[in-house]
């Protein structure tokens, strides 16, 4: 889905773990959504990883620092199409593990389906 979004103008870049290693020295970075320079939301997840809430921030100085950090990551990231061609496209097609039979079924090329059922 990200690749399609990128192809249609939702430009996405990929960064490696080294790009955020220092920033995560004291813990994982939060998931942030900025709306201009006045409002920012931080996603809050429960123990199961389900979105539980969003914390709203109104501190322009904090928002500016976060936006600058995000922009620097983006500027240093690899364009998704280049990453995809280098690291994803050469991989073998995905297979599905059947929950019912516990078997792995290869990609169903004949029917044009992403997955086939056993």
Secondary structure by P-SEA (a helix, b strand, c coil): caaaaaaaccbbbbbcccccccccccccccccccccccbbbbbbbcccccccbbbbbccaaaaaaaaaaaaaaaaacccaaaaaaccccccccccccccccccccccccccccccccc
